[in-house]
Amino acid sequence: MNRRGFLAMAAAAGFGGEVIAQTLPFPVIDTHIHLFDPTRPQGVPWPSKDDKVLYQPALPARYRKIAQPSGVAGAIEVECSPLPEDNQWVLDIAAKDTIMVGTIGNLEPGKPEFRAQLDRLHKNSLFLGIRYGNLWGRDLGVEIRKPEFVAGLKSLADAGLVLDTANQNADLIAATLRVTDLVPSLRIVIDHLPQFAAPADANLRELGRRPQVYVKISEVLRRVNGRVPTDLNFHRPKLDEIFGIFGEDRVLYGSDWPNSDNWGTYSQVFGVVREYFMAKGSGVAEKYFSKNSVTAYRWKKRTA
């Protein structure tokens, strides 16, 4: 066996419980990371001070060092603060490091100030959309009954921006399907679908037939009976289910860093999906790790 073959096998199998970093034959775009800095004078809404894993600065330089060995060339931040002013803080931080190709902000479409906030943030090409769902006490199913909220989503669609949905359950998936009926021109990204443990229902399968809906195969690792399985075969049934519903053109890679540190290292998180998608061929893997993110988010290159 030649050295390249050995390294490929080593990357898939791992040694000592750690997946060895192995770059792919194409650049990787990580569509889901979080940026925050607990050392700011005002602190952060999340994570909490008693979180011994996450309560430290999560900034592009640290991320770059961790992710680049896996071939990551760009990342999209997903906002983890409900404070409107933190949208600008993230944009300012992202502007300083070209590994950041975009951010998904945190705004409330039903608020009177939403349109002005959106217009201001959208002037920055790094601003790609907003996140809404089971987060900060919000309920998409309740909000979409309000005309002003639907009007806000239409403004988002008219601007060519994206709606990410957070923390899946059956009610949120049903509400997301309703959004596609109310605002069919809005591109939607369903975050962390593997964490939705229930079998796919009729609403999720119908979303799979809506071409404007994408899913992140992210947060794949999870704790089971006190341990975190990293064997692909443990996760394969759920990955097969999602891939079967949405297909190769509407699945996206996201690490959920640094929240992913709760379950494993970056290379462990990356290694499971790398093994799964590379087994489907380089063309399919490139769509998942890179090409589909351009279609979903319409991010722009910052470097060659």
C-alpha contacts under 8 A as a table, 3 or more apart, distances in Angstrom:
res1	aa1	res2	aa2	distance
1	M	5	G	6.18
1	M	6	F	6.48
2	N	5	G	5.39
2	N	6	F	6.29
3	R	6	F	5.05
3	R	7	L	6.18
4	R	7	L	5.19
4	R	8	A	6.25
5	G	8	A	5.15
5	G	9	M	6.31
6	F	9	M	5.20
6	F	10	A	6.06
7	L	10	A	4.90
7	L	11	A	6.02
7	L	22	Q	7.56
8	A	11	A	5.16
8	A	12	A	6.39
8	A	22	Q	7.15
9	M	12	A	5.21
9	M	13	A	6.05
10	A	13	A	5.15
10	A	14	G	5.42
10	A	15	F	7.19
10	A	19	V	7.79
10	A	20	I	6.66
11	A	14	G	5.48
11	A	19	V	5.74
11	A	20	I	4.76
11	A	21	A	6.34
11	A	22	Q	5.84
11	A	271	G	7.13
12	A	19	V	6.99
12	A	20	I	7.85
12	A	271	G	6.52
12	A	272	V	7.78
12	A	274	R	7.80
12	A	275	E	5.78
13	A	19	V	6.95
14	G	17	G	6.14
14	G	18	E	5.38
14	G	19	V	4.14
14	G	20	I	5.75
15	F	18	E	5.50
15	F	19	V	6.48
15	F	20	I	7.26
18	E	265	T	7.84
18	E	267	S	7.37
18	E	268	Q	6.24
19	V	267	S	5.56
19	V	268	Q	5.11
19	V	271	G	5.99
20	I	267	S	6.69
20	I	271	G	7.95
21	A	69	P	5.73
21	A	70	S	5.14
21	A	267	S	5.87
21	A	271	G	7.83
22	Q	69	P	7.04
22	Q	70	S	5.54
22	Q	71	G	7.37
23	T	69	P	6.79
23	T	70	S	4.97
23	T	71	G	4.57
24	L	27	P	6.97
24	L	28	V	7.77
24	L	70	S	7.67
24	L	71	G	6.30
25	P	282	S	7.92
26	F	71	G	7.89
26	F	286	E	6.67
26	F	290	S	7.90
27	P	71	G	5.94
27	P	72	V	6.08
27	P	73	A	5.58
27	P	289	F	7.75
27	P	290	S	6.70
28	V	71	G	5.79
28	V	72	V	4.41
28	V	73	A	5.56
28	V	74	G	6.77
28	V	286	E	7.97
28	V	289	F	5.16
28	V	290	S	5.30
29	I	72	V	5.89
29	I	73	A	6.05
29	I	74	G	4.82
29	I	75	A	5.48
29	I	76	I	7.77
29	I	253	Y	7.16
29	I	289	F	5.90
29	I	290	S	5.12
29	I	293	S	7.13
30	D	33	I	7.22
30	D	72	V	6.82
30	D	74	G	6.32
30	D	75	A	4.59
30	D	76	I	6.30
30	D	253	Y	5.75
30	D	254	G	4.90
30	D	255	S	6.36
30	D	289	F	7.36
31	T	75	A	5.64
31	T	76	I	4.67
31	T	77	E	7.07
31	T	252	L	7.07
31	T	253	Y	6.06
31	T	254	G	4.72
31	T	255	S	7.49
31	T	293	S	7.05
32	H	75	A	7.07
32	H	76	I	5.65
32	H	77	E	5.75
32	H	78	V	5.86
32	H	253	Y	7.74
32	H	254	G	4.50
32	H	255	S	5.84
32	H	256	D	5.09
32	H	257	W	7.18
33	I	75	A	7.04
33	I	76	I	6.34
33	I	77	E	4.83
33	I	78	V	5.93
33	I	254	G	7.21
33	I	255	S	6.48
33	I	256	D	4.85
33	I	257	W	4.79
33	I	258	P	6.82
34	H	58	A	7.17
34	H	77	E	5.31
34	H	78	V	5.57
34	H	79	E	6.29
34	H	80	C	6.47
34	H	256	D	7.01
34	H	257	W	6.23
34	H	258	P	6.60
34	H	259	N	7.80
35	L	57	P	7.88
35	L	58	A	5.14
35	L	59	L	5.44
35	L	60	P	7.47
35	L	77	E	6.66
35	L	78	V	7.90
35	L	79	E	7.35
35	L	80	C	7.69
35	L	90	V	7.01
36	F	44	V	7.15
36	F	57	P	6.03
36	F	58	A	5.30
36	F	59	L	6.54
36	F	80	C	7.94
36	F	90	V	7.96
37	D	40	R	5.93
37	D	43	G	7.32
37	D	44	V	6.94
37	D	56	Q	6.74
37	D	57	P	4.33
37	D	58	A	6.12
37	D	59	L	7.22
38	P	43	G	4.94
38	P	44	V	5.49
38	P	55	Y	6.64
38	P	56	Q	6.13
38	P	57	P	5.98
39	T	43	G	6.20
39	T	56	Q	7.80
39	T	57	P	7.11
40	R	43	G	5.07
40	R	44	V	7.59
44	V	47	P	6.94
44	V	48	S	7.87
44	V	81	S	7.43
45	P	48	S	7.14
45	P	81	S	6.00
45	P	82	P	7.65
46	W	80	C	6.88
46	W	81	S	6.67
47	P	51	D	6.57
47	P	54	L	6.34
47	P	55	Y	5.88
48	S	51	D	5.52
48	S	55	Y	6.63
49	K	52	K	7.58
49	K	55	Y	5.94
50	D	55	Y	7.45
51	D	54	L	5.69
51	D	55	Y	5.54
52	K	55	Y	5.93
53	V	56	Q	7.86
53	V	261	D	7.06
53	V	262	N	6.86
54	L	258	P	6.81
54	L	259	N	6.86
54	L	261	D	7.66
58	A	62	R	6.63
58	A	63	Y	7.15
58	A	258	P	6.96
59	L	62	R	5.64
59	L	63	Y	6.32
59	L	93	I	7.88
60	P	63	Y	4.94
60	P	64	R	5.88
60	P	93	I	7.88
60	P	94	A	7.29
60	P	97	D	6.59
60	P	99	I	7.44
60	P	100	M	7.38
61	A	64	R	5.15
61	A	65	K	6.43
61	A	97	D	7.68
62	R	65	K	5.35
62	R	66	I	6.53
63	Y	66	I	5.18
63	Y	67	A	5.91
63	Y	257	W	8.00
64	R	67	A	5.27
64	R	68	Q	5.55
64	R	99	I	7.22
65	K	68	Q	5.99
65	K	69	P	7.53
66	I	69	P	6.77
66	I	266	Y	6.83
67	A	70	S	5.57
67	A	71	G	7.01
67	A	72	V	5.65
67	A	266	Y	6.86
67	A	267	S	7.88
68	Q	71	G	5.03
68	Q	72	V	4.81
68	Q	73	A	6.77
69	P	72	V	7.29
70	S	267	S	6.81
70	S	270	F	7.48
72	V	75	A	7.61
73	A	99	I	6.14
74	G	98	T	7.67
74	G	99	I	4.56
74	G	100	M	5.62
74	G	101	V	5.87
75	A	99	I	6.09
75	A	100	M	4.95
75	A	101	V	5.71
75	A	102	G	6.98
76	I	100	M	6.05
76	I	101	V	5.74
76	I	102	G	4.66
76	I	103	T	5.22
76	I	104	I	7.32
77	E	100	M	7.45
77	E	102	G	6.27
77	E	103	T	4.42
77	E	104	I	6.09
78	V	103	T	5.71
78	V	104	I	4.67
78	V	105	G	6.47
78	V	131	R	7.40
79	E	87	N	7.18
79	E	90	V	7.83
79	E	103	T	7.16
79	E	104	I	5.91
79	E	105	G	5.16
79	E	106	N	5.83
79	E	131	R	7.46
80	C	106	N	7.56
81	S	86	D	6.68
81	S	106	N	6.98
82	P	86	D	7.78
82	P	106	N	6.03
82	P	107	L	7.50
82	P	136	W	6.92
83	L	86	D	5.50
83	L	87	N	7.55
83	L	106	N	7.66
84	P	87	N	5.79
84	P	88	Q	7.87
84	P	106	N	6.89
84	P	107	L	6.59
85	E	88	Q	5.66
85	E	89	W	6.68
86	D	89	W	4.72
86	D	90	V	6.17
87	N	90	V	5.39
87	N	91	L	6.42
87	N	105	G	5.66
87	N	106	N	6.78
87	N	121	L	7.92
88	Q	91	L	4.98
88	Q	92	D	6.13
88	Q	121	L	7.42
89	W	92	D	5.18
89	W	93	I	6.27
90	V	93	I	5.05
90	V	94	A	5.94
90	V	103	T	7.58
91	L	94	A	5.07
91	L	95	A	6.03
91	L	103	T	7.20
91	L	124	N	7.92
91	L	126	L	6.97
91	L	127	F	7.43
92	D	95	A	5.27
92	D	96	K	6.98
93	I	96	K	5.65
93	I	97	D	7.46
94	A	97	D	5.67
94	A	98	T	7.45
94	A	100	M	5.51
94	A	101	V	7.84
94	A	102	G	7.62
95	A	98	T	6.99
95	A	100	M	7.42
97	D	100	M	6.02
98	T	101	V	6.80
98	T	302	R	5.91
98	T	303	T	6.96
99	I	302	R	7.98
100	M	103	T	7.98
101	V	126	L	6.22
101	V	299	W	6.25
101	V	300	K	6.60
101	V	301	K	6.74
101	V	302	R	6.84
102	G	125	S	7.68
102	G	126	L	4.22
102	G	127	F	5.81
102	G	128	L	6.12
102	G	299	W	6.38
103	T	126	L	5.93
103	T	127	F	5.23
103	T	128	L	5.81
103	T	129	G	7.30
104	I	127	F	6.36
104	I	128	L	5.56
104	I	129	G	4.85
104	I	130	I	4.84
104	I	131	R	6.30
104	I	164	D	7.67
105	G	127	F	7.15
105	G	128	L	7.73
105	G	129	G	6.04
105	G	130	I	4.41
105	G	131	R	6.18
106	N	130	I	5.33
106	N	131	R	5.54
106	N	132	Y	7.25
107	L	114	F	6.86
107	L	117	Q	7.95
107	L	130	I	6.29
107	L	131	R	7.38
107	L	132	Y	7.87
108	E	111	K	5.77
108	E	114	F	6.34
108	E	132	Y	7.68
109	P	114	F	5.51
109	P	115	R	7.76
109	P	148	E	7.55
109	P	149	F	5.12
109	P	150	V	7.60
109	P	151	A	7.75
109	P	152	G	4.52
109	P	153	L	6.26
110	G	114	F	6.95
110	G	143	E	7.45
110	G	146	K	7.60
110	G	148	E	5.20
110	G	149	F	3.82
110	G	150	V	7.50
110	G	151	A	7.83
110	G	152	G	6.13
111	K	114	F	5.31
111	K	148	E	7.74
111	K	149	F	7.53
112	P	115	R	7.35
113	E	116	A	5.59
113	E	117	Q	6.22
114	F	117	Q	5.13
114	F	118	L	6.01
114	F	152	G	7.09
115	R	118	L	5.04
115	R	119	D	6.05
115	R	152	G	7.01
115	R	155	S	7.40
116	A	119	D	5.15
116	A	120	R	6.19
117	Q	120	R	5.26
117	Q	121	L	6.19
118	L	121	L	5.28
118	L	122	H	5.78
118	L	156	L	7.85
119	D	122	H	5.25
119	D	123	K	6.65
120	R	123	K	5.71
120	R	124	N	7.92
121	L	124	N	5.79
121	L	127	F	6.39
122	H	125	S	6.63
122	H	127	F	5.63
122	H	128	L	7.58
123	K	127	F	7.84
124	N	127	F	5.71
125	S	128	L	7.33
125	S	300	K	7.86
126	L	299	W	7.37
128	L	161	L	5.45
128	L	162	V	6.30
128	L	297	Y	6.40
128	L	298	R	7.65
128	L	299	W	7.17
129	G	156	L	7.32
129	G	161	L	4.70
129	G	162	V	4.39
129	G	163	L	5.84
129	G	164	D	7.60
130	I	161	L	7.88
130	I	162	V	6.40
130	I	163	L	5.28
130	I	164	D	6.20
131	R	163	L	5.68
131	R	164	D	4.46
131	R	165	T	5.69
131	R	166	A	6.71
132	Y	135	L	7.03
132	Y	138	R	7.61
132	Y	140	L	7.06
132	Y	163	L	7.12
132	Y	164	D	6.27
132	Y	165	T	5.12
132	Y	166	A	5.95
133	G	138	R	6.20
133	G	139	D	5.91
133	G	140	L	5.44
133	G	165	T	5.07
133	G	166	A	4.63
133	G	167	N	6.74
133	G	168	Q	7.97
133	G	172	L	6.84
134	N	137	G	6.63
134	N	138	R	5.74
134	N	139	D	5.95
134	N	140	L	7.49
134	N	165	T	7.92
134	N	166	A	5.63
134	N	167	N	5.50
134	N	168	Q	7.32
134	N	172	L	7.41
135	L	138	R	5.65
135	L	139	D	7.92
135	L	166	A	6.57
135	L	167	N	7.25
139	D	142	V	5.49
139	D	143	E	6.31
139	D	172	L	7.87
140	L	143	E	5.05
140	L	144	I	6.08
140	L	172	L	6.65
140	L	175	A	6.20
140	L	176	T	7.75
141	G	144	I	5.76
141	G	145	R	7.30
141	G	171	D	7.03
141	G	172	L	6.61
141	G	174	A	7.77
141	G	175	A	4.84
142	V	145	R	5.83
142	V	146	K	7.76
143	E	146	K	5.59
143	E	149	F	6.23
144	I	147	P	7.32
144	I	149	F	6.03
144	I	150	V	5.92
144	I	175	A	7.68
144	I	179	V	7.26
145	R	149	F	7.79
145	R	150	V	7.85
146	K	149	F	5.41
146	K	150	V	6.60
147	P	150	V	5.18
147	P	151	A	6.11
148	E	151	A	4.98
148	E	152	G	6.24
149	F	152	G	5.03
149	F	153	L	6.44
150	V	153	L	5.04
150	V	154	K	6.26
150	V	182	L	7.35
150	V	183	V	7.58
151	A	154	K	5.00
151	A	155	S	6.31
152	G	155	S	5.04
152	G	156	L	6.36
153	L	156	L	4.92
153	L	157	A	6.28
153	L	183	V	7.10
153	L	186	L	7.55
154	K	157	A	4.99
154	K	158	D	6.03
154	K	183	V	6.16
154	K	186	L	7.29
155	S	158	D	5.00
155	S	159	A	6.21
156	L	159	A	5.24
156	L	160	G	6.61
156	L	161	L	5.44
156	L	162	V	6.99
156	L	163	L	7.87
156	L	186	L	7.34
157	A	160	G	5.09
157	A	161	L	5.64
157	A	162	V	7.04
157	A	183	V	7.66
157	A	185	S	6.08
157	A	186	L	4.59
157	A	187	R	7.19
158	D	161	L	7.53
158	D	186	L	8.00
160	G	186	L	7.75
161	L	186	L	7.58
161	L	187	R	7.28
161	L	297	Y	7.47
162	V	186	L	6.68
162	V	187	R	5.20
162	V	188	I	5.79
162	V	189	V	7.29
162	V	296	A	7.74
162	V	297	Y	6.63
163	L	186	L	7.33
163	L	187	R	6.43
163	L	188	I	4.84
163	L	189	V	6.23
164	D	188	I	5.78
164	D	189	V	4.64
164	D	190	I	5.86
164	D	191	D	6.49
165	T	168	Q	7.55
165	T	176	T	7.74
165	T	188	I	7.49
165	T	189	V	6.38
165	T	190	I	5.15
165	T	191	D	5.81
166	A	190	I	7.13
166	A	191	D	5.70
166	A	192	H	7.67
167	N	191	D	6.89
167	N	192	H	6.88
168	Q	172	L	5.94
168	Q	173	I	6.65
168	Q	190	I	7.85
168	Q	191	D	7.40
168	Q	192	H	7.25
168	Q	193	L	6.53
168	Q	195	Q	7.40
168	Q	196	F	5.77
169	N	172	L	5.39
169	N	173	I	6.28
169	N	196	F	6.14
170	A	173	I	5.18
170	A	174	A	6.20
171	D	174	A	5.09
171	D	175	A	6.16
172	L	175	A	4.94
172	L	176	T	6.03
173	I	176	T	4.98
173	I	177	L	6.30
173	I	203	N	6.64
173	I	204	L	6.44
174	A	177	L	5.19
174	A	178	R	6.43
174	A	203	N	5.79
174	A	204	L	7.70
175	A	178	R	4.97
175	A	179	V	6.32
176	T	179	V	5.00
176	T	180	T	6.54
177	L	180	T	5.22
177	L	181	D	6.71
177	L	203	N	6.63
177	L	204	L	7.88
177	L	206	E	7.65
177	L	207	L	6.14
178	R	181	D	5.15
178	R	182	L	6.30
179	V	182	L	5.00
179	V	183	V	5.76
179	V	184	P	7.42
180	T	183	V	5.31
180	T	184	P	4.72
180	T	185	S	7.75
180	T	186	L	7.12
180	T	210	R	7.88
181	D	184	P	5.55
183	V	186	L	5.71
184	P	212	Q	7.82
185	S	212	Q	7.46
186	L	212	Q	6.99
187	R	212	Q	4.90
187	R	213	V	6.01
187	R	214	Y	7.87
187	R	296	A	7.01
188	I	212	Q	6.33
188	I	213	V	4.83
188	I	214	Y	6.15
188	I	296	A	7.98
189	V	213	V	5.88
189	V	214	Y	4.65
189	V	215	V	5.33
189	V	216	K	7.03
189	V	296	A	7.55
190	I	193	L	6.56
190	I	213	V	7.44
190	I	214	Y	6.16
190	I	215	V	4.58
190	I	216	K	6.14
191	D	215	V	6.14
191	D	216	K	5.12
191	D	217	I	7.68
191	D	218	S	7.19
192	H	195	Q	5.80
192	H	196	F	7.63
192	H	215	V	7.63
192	H	216	K	5.60
192	H	217	I	6.05
192	H	218	S	4.77
192	H	219	E	5.38
192	H	220	V	7.62
193	L	196	F	5.46
193	L	215	V	6.76
193	L	216	K	6.38
193	L	217	I	6.18
193	L	218	S	6.94
193	L	219	E	7.76
193	L	242	I	7.89
194	P	197	A	6.89
194	P	217	I	6.24
194	P	218	S	6.64
194	P	219	E	6.42
194	P	220	V	5.51
194	P	238	K	6.47
194	P	239	L	7.09
194	P	242	I	7.76
195	Q	219	E	6.30
195	Q	220	V	6.73
195	Q	222	R	7.76
200	A	204	L	5.95
200	A	205	R	6.78
200	A	241	E	7.64
201	D	204	L	5.47
201	D	205	R	6.37
202	A	205	R	5.09
202	A	206	E	6.10
203	N	206	E	5.07
203	N	207	L	6.24
204	L	207	L	4.99
204	L	208	G	6.32
205	R	208	G	4.94
205	R	209	R	6.85
205	R	245	I	6.17
206	E	209	R	5.19
206	E	210	R	6.86
207	L	210	R	5.11
207	L	213	V	6.62
208	G	211	P	7.44
208	G	213	V	7.19
208	G	245	I	5.28
208	G	246	F	4.93
209	R	245	I	7.99
209	R	246	F	7.59
210	R	213	V	5.78
211	P	214	Y	7.81
211	P	250	R	8.00
213	V	250	R	7.22
214	Y	246	F	7.48
214	Y	250	R	4.71
214	Y	251	V	5.89
214	Y	252	L	7.34
214	Y	296	A	6.93
215	V	246	F	7.60
215	V	250	R	6.37
215	V	251	V	5.09
215	V	252	L	6.12
216	K	251	V	5.77
216	K	252	L	4.63
216	K	253	Y	5.88
216	K	254	G	6.19
217	I	220	V	6.78
217	I	239	L	7.58
217	I	251	V	6.51
217	I	252	L	6.03
217	I	253	Y	5.89
217	I	254	G	6.73
218	S	253	Y	6.34
218	S	254	G	4.97
218	S	255	S	5.85
218	S	256	D	6.75
219	E	222	R	7.25
219	E	254	G	7.80
219	E	255	S	6.85
219	E	256	D	6.51
219	E	260	S	6.98
220	V	235	H	7.23
220	V	269	V	7.48
221	L	228	V	6.60
221	L	229	P	6.95
221	L	230	T	6.89
221	L	235	H	7.87
221	L	263	W	6.22
221	L	264	G	7.73
221	L	269	V	6.79
222	R	228	V	5.65
222	R	229	P	7.32
222	R	263	W	6.20
223	R	226	G	5.97
223	R	227	R	5.28
223	R	228	V	4.52
223	R	229	P	7.34
223	R	263	W	6.89
224	V	227	R	5.33
224	V	228	V	5.99
224	V	229	P	7.41
228	V	263	W	6.27
228	V	264	G	7.73
229	P	234	F	6.93
230	T	234	F	7.64
230	T	268	Q	7.06
230	T	272	V	6.68
231	D	234	F	5.68
231	D	235	H	7.27
231	D	272	V	7.25
232	L	235	H	5.29
232	L	236	R	5.83
232	L	272	V	5.64
232	L	273	V	7.95
232	L	275	E	7.49
232	L	276	Y	7.12
233	N	236	R	4.99
233	N	237	P	7.69
234	F	237	P	7.41
235	H	238	K	5.85
235	H	239	L	6.39
236	R	239	L	5.02
236	R	240	D	5.86
236	R	276	Y	7.78
237	P	240	D	5.11
237	P	241	E	6.19
238	K	241	E	5.06
238	K	242	I	6.35
239	L	242	I	5.27
239	L	243	F	6.01
240	D	243	F	5.13
240	D	244	G	5.84
241	E	244	G	5.13
241	E	245	I	6.40
242	I	245	I	5.23
242	I	246	F	6.22
242	I	247	G	7.87
243	F	246	F	5.35
243	F	247	G	4.99
243	F	248	E	6.86
243	F	251	V	7.39
244	G	247	G	5.63
246	F	249	D	7.49
246	F	250	R	5.86
246	F	251	V	6.81
247	G	250	R	6.18
247	G	251	V	7.01
248	E	251	V	6.18
248	E	284	V	6.08
248	E	287	K	6.86
248	E	288	Y	6.97
249	D	287	K	6.49
249	D	288	Y	7.47
249	D	292	N	6.15
250	R	288	Y	7.75
250	R	292	N	6.27
250	R	296	A	7.91
251	V	287	K	7.81
251	V	288	Y	5.52
251	V	292	N	6.84
252	L	287	K	7.84
252	L	288	Y	4.92
252	L	289	F	6.34
252	L	290	S	7.70
252	L	292	N	6.31
252	L	293	S	6.21
253	Y	288	Y	5.88
253	Y	289	F	5.24
253	Y	290	S	7.73
255	S	260	S	6.64
255	S	266	Y	7.39
255	S	269	V	6.73
255	S	270	F	7.04
256	D	259	N	5.62
256	D	260	S	5.35
257	W	260	S	4.95
257	W	261	D	6.80
257	W	266	Y	7.46
258	P	261	D	5.47
259	N	262	N	5.99
260	S	263	W	5.62
260	S	264	G	6.38
260	S	265	T	7.37
260	S	266	Y	7.31
260	S	269	V	7.38
261	D	264	G	5.12
261	D	265	T	5.74
261	D	266	Y	7.23
264	G	268	Q	5.87
264	G	269	V	6.32
265	T	268	Q	5.17
265	T	269	V	6.33
266	Y	269	V	5.18
266	Y	270	F	6.05
267	S	270	F	4.93
267	S	271	G	5.63
268	Q	271	G	4.97
268	Q	272	V	6.55
269	V	272	V	5.94
269	V	273	V	7.29
270	F	273	V	5.72
270	F	274	R	5.97
271	G	274	R	4.94
271	G	275	E	6.08
272	V	275	E	5.41
272	V	276	Y	6.40
273	V	276	Y	4.92
273	V	277	F	6.01
274	R	277	F	5.44
274	R	278	M	5.83
274	R	285	A	7.79
275	E	278	M	5.48
275	E	279	A	6.26
276	Y	279	A	5.58
276	Y	280	K	7.17
277	F	280	K	5.22
277	F	281	G	6.96
277	F	282	S	7.90
277	F	284	V	6.84
277	F	285	A	4.93
277	F	288	Y	7.66
278	M	281	G	5.12
278	M	282	S	5.74
278	M	284	V	7.57
278	M	285	A	5.45
280	K	284	V	6.13
280	K	285	A	6.89
281	G	284	V	5.61
281	G	285	A	6.25
282	S	285	A	5.00
282	S	286	E	5.97
283	G	286	E	5.23
283	G	287	K	6.53
284	V	287	K	5.24
284	V	288	Y	6.50
285	A	288	Y	5.13
285	A	289	F	6.02
286	E	289	F	5.15
286	E	290	S	5.48
286	E	291	K	6.21
287	K	290	S	5.41
287	K	291	K	4.47
287	K	292	N	5.10
287	K	293	S	7.94
288	Y	291	K	6.73
288	Y	292	N	5.97
288	Y	293	S	7.70
289	F	292	N	7.46
289	F	293	S	7.66
290	S	293	S	5.65
290	S	294	V	7.21
291	K	294	V	5.52
291	K	295	T	6.97
292	N	295	T	5.17
292	N	296	A	6.14
293	S	296	A	5.08
293	S	297	Y	5.74
293	S	298	R	7.30
293	S	299	W	7.80
294	V	297	Y	5.44
294	V	298	R	4.71
294	V	299	W	5.80
295	T	298	R	5.57
301	K	304	A	7.08
